[in-house]
């Protein structure tokens, strides 16, 4: 009986995790869409207003791209400006006044799509697995072979069939 209670707890825990991932996907995709609509200029996250007293990290969703920038103070002005782009992804390092910024950019779809695909697969996989087990004559809960049993209950997990 205790094993059945734990199986029930596991099922609801998995469902809660799937629901949280779905909510995260909706949140990421929603924030990305809103950031496209607001059209904040991309360089805005890179420009410090004054020389920073200590290193800091900024993160923002601008024009549908999640930007994460680390700004470090410098003693003298530099002229570094390096950037590598791969589609909507980028890695950039640049000097702005008396600070150096290093950052990455990831399009919101690259975050939202995996978060949306995983729960979809989880929702589809369960019914397919149960149907396949039923056709094979197995318990739909644990996969135990039920052929030749006299009792209408699985001896492994206790689920009725």
KEKE-3310 file (N, C-alpha, C; in steps of 0.2 Angstrom, whole numbers, plus 5000, padded with zeros to 4 digits):
npx = (5004:5010:5019:5010:5005:5017:5019:5008:5011:5023:5017:5009:5019:5027:5018:5016:5029:5029:5019:5024:5035:5028:5022:5034:5038:5028:5029:5042:5041:5030:5036:5047:5039:5033:5044:5048:5037:5038:5051:5063:5079:5093:5107:5105:5107:5120:5126:5134:5130:5138:5155:5157:5157:5160:5161:5147:5132:5120:5104:5092:5078:5077:5071:5067:5078:5087:5098:5113:5124:5140:5148:5163:5174:5187:5203:5208:5203:5197:5198:5192:5182:5174:5164:5155:5143:5130:5117:5103:5110:5123:5140:5149:5161:5166:5172:5167:5168:5174:5173:5172:5162:5156:5146:5132:5120:5104:5091:5074:5066:5074:5075:5062:5056:5062:5057:5044:5042:5046:5036:5025:5029:5029:5016:5010:5017:5013:4999:5002:5011:5003:4993:5000:5005:4993:4989:4999:4996:5000:5002:4996:5001:5014:5019:5020:5019:5003:4997:4989:4985:4974:4968:4960:4970:4985:5000:5011:5011:4998:4987:4971:4964)
npy = (4994:5006:5008:5011:5023:5031:5030:5037:5050:5052:5053:5065:5074:5074:5079:5092:5097:5097:5106:5117:5119:5121:5134:5141:5141:5148:5160:5164:5165:5174:5186:5188:5191:5203:5211:5212:5220:5232:5237:5242:5249:5239:5242:5248:5241:5239:5252:5260:5272:5279:5278:5262:5257:5244:5227:5222:5213:5213:5209:5208:5207:5211:5217:5204:5196:5188:5197:5196:5204:5207:5220:5228:5239:5250:5257:5266:5272:5261:5253:5241:5231:5218:5205:5191:5182:5171:5167:5172:5172:5179:5183:5196:5208:5223:5240:5253:5269:5271:5257:5240:5229:5212:5201:5190:5185:5178:5172:5173:5163:5152:5149:5147:5137:5124:5123:5122:5111:5099:5097:5094:5082:5075:5074:5067:5055:5047:5042:5035:5025:5018:5013:5005:4995:4990:4983:4973:4965:4969:4977:4993:5002:4998:4989:4975:4958:4952:4940:4925:4927:4925:4934:4950:4961:4969:4961:4967:4981:4984:4989:4989:4979)
npz = (5000:5004:4993:4983:4987:4986:4972:4967:4972:4965:4952:4953:4956:4945:4936:4941:4939:4925:4922:4928:4919:4907:4910:4912:4899:4892:4898:4894:4880:4880:4885:4876:4865:4869:4871:4857:4853:4860:4856:4861:4860:4855:4859:4872:4884:4885:4888:4900:4912:4920:4926:4932:4949:4954:4947:4938:4933:4920:4914:4901:4891:4875:4860:4857:4860:4873:4882:4891:4900:4906:4915:4918:4927:4921:4921:4911:4895:4883:4866:4862:4852:4848:4840:4838:4828:4826:4817:4826:4838:4848:4853:4862:4865:4871:4873:4882:4886:4902:4905:4902:4893:4892:4884:4880:4868:4866:4856:4860:4856:4856:4869:4872:4864:4867:4880:4878:4870:4877:4888:4879:4873:4884:4888:4877:4877:4888:4886:4874:4878:4888:4879:4871:4881:4885:4873:4873:4884:4896:4912:4914:4922:4927:4918:4920:4915:4912:4909:4912:4925:4939:4947:4946:4947:4947:4952:4955:4956:4960:4953:4946:4933)
capx = (5000:5014:5022:5005:5005:5022:5018:5003:5015:5027:5013:5007:5025:5029:5013:5018:5035:5027:5015:5029:5039:5024:5021:5040:5038:5023:5032:5048:5038:5027:5041:5050:5034:5032:5050:5048:5032:5041:5056:5069:5085:5098:5113:5103:5109:5128:5129:5134:5129:5144:5160:5154:5162:5162:5158:5140:5129:5114:5101:5086:5075:5077:5069:5066:5084:5089:5105:5116:5130:5144:5152:5169:5177:5194:5207:5209:5198:5200:5195:5190:5175:5174:5158:5153:5136:5127:5110:5101:5115:5130:5145:5151:5165:5167:5174:5162:5170:5179:5171:5172:5156:5156:5140:5129:5113:5100:5084:5069:5063:5079:5073:5055:5054:5063:5053:5037:5042:5047:5029:5021:5031:5027:5008:5009:5020:5009:4994:5004:5014:4997:4989:5005:5005:4986:4989:5003:4994:5004:4999:4997:5004:5021:5022:5021:5015:4997:4994:4988:4983:4967:4965:4960:4974:4992:5003:5017:5009:4991:4982:4966:4964)
capy = (5000:5012:5009:5014:5030:5034:5030:5043:5056:5053:5055:5072:5078:5074:5083:5098:5099:5098:5112:5123:5120:5125:5141:5145:5142:5153:5166:5166:5167:5180:5191:5189:5194:5209:5215:5214:5225:5238:5239:5245:5248:5234:5244:5251:5237:5240:5258:5262:5280:5282:5272:5257:5256:5237:5224:5220:5209:5215:5205:5210:5204:5217:5215:5197:5193:5189:5199:5195:5208:5209:5226:5228:5245:5250:5263:5270:5271:5256:5253:5235:5230:5211:5202:5185:5181:5165:5168:5177:5172:5183:5184:5202:5211:5230:5245:5259:5274:5268:5251:5234:5224:5206:5198:5185:5186:5172:5173:5170:5156:5147:5147:5145:5131:5118:5123:5120:5104:5094:5095:5091:5075:5071:5073:5063:5049:5043:5038:5030:5020:5015:5009:4999:4990:4986:4978:4968:4962:4971:4982:5000:5006:4996:4985:4968:4954:4950:4934:4919:4929:4924:4940:4956:4966:4968:4959:4971:4988:4984:4993:4985:4979)
capz = (5000:5004:4987:4978:4988:4983:4965:4966:4974:4959:4946:4954:4956:4937:4933:4943:4935:4918:4922:4929:4913:4902:4912:4910:4891:4890:4901:4890:4874:4880:4886:4870:4860:4871:4869:4850:4852:4863:4852:4865:4856:4857:4863:4878:4889:4885:4889:4907:4913:4924:4927:4938:4955:4954:4941:4938:4927:4918:4909:4898:4885:4871:4853:4856:4862:4880:4883:4897:4900:4913:4915:4923:4927:4918:4923:4905:4890:4878:4860:4860:4849:4845:4840:4834:4827:4823:4817:4831:4844:4848:4859:4861:4870:4869:4878:4882:4891:4907:4907:4897:4893:4889:4884:4875:4866:4864:4854:4865:4853:4857:4876:4873:4860:4871:4886:4875:4867:4882:4891:4874:4872:4891:4888:4872:4878:4893:4882:4869:4882:4891:4874:4869:4886:4885:4868:4874:4889:4902:4917:4911:4927:4928:4913:4922:4911:4916:4906:4916:4932:4940:4951:4942:4950:4946:4958:4955:4958:4964:4949:4943:4925)
cpx = (5004:5017:5017:5005:5011:5022:5013:5007:5019:5023:5012:5013:5027:5024:5014:5024:5033:5023:5019:5033:5035:5023:5028:5040:5034:5026:5038:5045:5034:5031:5045:5045:5033:5038:5050:5043:5035:5047:5061:5075:5090:5104:5111:5106:5117:5130:5128:5133:5135:5149:5158:5160:5164:5159:5151:5137:5122:5111:5094:5084:5073:5076:5069:5072:5085:5096:5107:5123:5134:5149:5157:5172:5184:5197:5207:5204:5201:5196:5193:5183:5175:5166:5158:5146:5135:5120:5108:5105:5121:5134:5148:5156:5167:5169:5169:5165:5176:5177:5171:5166:5158:5149:5138:5122:5110:5093:5079:5066:5068:5078:5066:5053:5056:5059:5046:5037:5042:5040:5025:5023:5029:5020:5007:5011:5016:5004:4996:5007:5008:4994:4994:5005:4999:4986:4993:5001:4998:5000:5001:5001:5012:5024:5023:5016:5009:4994:4994:4986:4976:4964:4965:4964:4981:4996:5009:5016:5002:4986:4977:4966:4957)
cpy = (5006:5013:5012:5021:5034:5035:5036:5049:5057:5056:5063:5076:5079:5079:5091:5101:5101:5105:5118:5124:5124:5132:5145:5146:5148:5160:5169:5169:5173:5186:5193:5193:5201:5214:5216:5220:5232:5241:5244:5244:5244:5236:5247:5247:5238:5246:5260:5270:5283:5276:5268:5257:5249:5233:5222:5216:5212:5210:5208:5207:5211:5215:5208:5193:5194:5191:5198:5198:5209:5215:5226:5235:5245:5257:5268:5268:5266:5257:5246:5234:5223:5208:5196:5183:5174:5165:5174:5177:5176:5182:5191:5204:5218:5235:5251:5264:5271:5261:5246:5230:5218:5203:5193:5187:5179:5173:5170:5164:5150:5144:5144:5138:5124:5117:5121:5113:5099:5092:5092:5084:5071:5070:5068:5056:5044:5039:5033:5024:5015:5010:5003:4994:4986:4981:4972:4963:4963:4976:4989:5004:5005:4992:4978:4964:4951:4943:4928:4921:4927:4930:4946:4962:4964:4966:4963:4978:4989:4987:4987:4985:4976)
cpz = (5000:4997:4982:4980:4985:4975:4963:4967:4968:4953:4947:4954:4949:4934:4935:4940:4928:4917:4923:4922:4907:4904:4911:4903:4889:4893:4896:4883:4874:4881:4880:4865:4862:4870:4862:4849:4855:4860:4856:4861:4859:4861:4870:4884:4890:4887:4896:4907:4916:4924:4933:4943:4956:4948:4943:4932:4926:4913:4907:4892:4880:4863:4852:4858:4869:4880:4890:4897:4906:4911:4920:4922:4924:4920:4917:4900:4885:4871:4857:4858:4845:4846:4835:4834:4824:4823:4822:4838:4843:4854:4857:4866:4867:4875:4877:4888:4895:4909:4901:4898:4889:4890:4879:4874:4864:4862:4859:4862:4855:4865:4876:4869:4864:4877:4884:4873:4872:4885:4885:4873:4878:4890:4882:4873:4883:4889:4877:4873:4885:4885:4872:4874:4886:4879:4869:4880:4896:4906:4914:4916:4927:4923:4914:4917:4915:4913:4911:4923:4933:4944:4946:4944:4949:4952:4960:4959:4961:4959:4946:4936:4923)
residu = (UNK:UNK:UNK:UNK:UNK:UNK:UNK:UNK:UNK:UNK:UNK:UNK:UNK:UNK:UNK:UNK:UNK:UNK:UNK:UNK:UNK:UNK:UNK:UNK:UNK:UNK:UNK:UNK:UNK:UNK:UNK:UNK:UNK:UNK:UNK:UNK:UNK:UNK:UNK:UNK:UNK:UNK:UNK:UNK:UNK:UNK:UNK:UNK:UNK:UNK:UNK:UNK:UNK:UNK:UNK:UNK:UNK:UNK:UNK:UNK:UNK:UNK:UNK:UNK:UNK:UNK:UNK:UNK:UNK:UNK:UNK:UNK:UNK:UNK:UNK:UNK:UNK:UNK:UNK:UNK:UNK:UNK:UNK:UNK:UNK:UNK:UNK:UNK:UNK:UNK:UNK:UNK:UNK:UNK:UNK:UNK:UNK:UNK:UNK:UNK:UNK:UNK:UNK:UNK:UNK:UNK:UNK:UNK:UNK:UNK:UNK:UNK:UNK:UNK:UNK:UNK:UNK:UNK:UNK:UNK:UNK:UNK:UNK:UNK:UNK:UNK:UNK:UNK:UNK:UNK:UNK:UNK:UNK:UNK:UNK:UNK:UNK:UNK:UNK:UNK:UNK:UNK:UNK:UNK:UNK:UNK:UNK:UNK:UNK:UNK:UNK:UNK:UNK:UNK:UNK:UNK:UNK:UNK:UNK:UNK:UNK)
# end
